[in-house]
Amino acid sequence: MINEISEWMDPFEENMGSFLDWVLTKTLISPAKQSLAWQQKEEWQDRGKKMLSDKIDVTAFLVWFVENYPESAKVMKENPDYQYKFKSAPQRNTLRCHK
C-alpha cells in the first residue's frame, strides 16, 4: 500500500514542483529582475549625464578657436581653463524627426 501511494505521489510531486517553480518565477523572480533592470537603467542614465556635464562642446570650442585665431591661441596658452566656458548643455533623451 505504501508503494502504491508513493507511485501515485511521485508524478504529483513532479508536477507540483514545476508549478511551484513557475509561480515563484512569475511572482517573485521576474518582478525582482525588472526592478533591478530599471534601477540599473536609471543608474547608467545618471552616470551618462554626469559624464556629459564634465565635458565641453568641442564644436563650439573649435569654431571659437578658428574664428579668433591667433588671439585664441594666446588665450589658451595664458589660461587653459578658458575651455570650460564651452561646457556642454545637458542632453535630453528624446528623438526628433526632421521633416
Residue pairs with C-beta under 8 A, 6 or more apart in sequence:
45 93
49 90
49 91
52 88
52 90
52 91
53 87
53 88
53 90
55 87
55 88
56 83
56 84
56 86
56 87
56 88
57 86
57 87
57 88
57 89
58 86
60 86
61 83
61 86
64 72
64 86
65 72
65 73
65 76
66 72
68 75
75 82
76 82
76 83
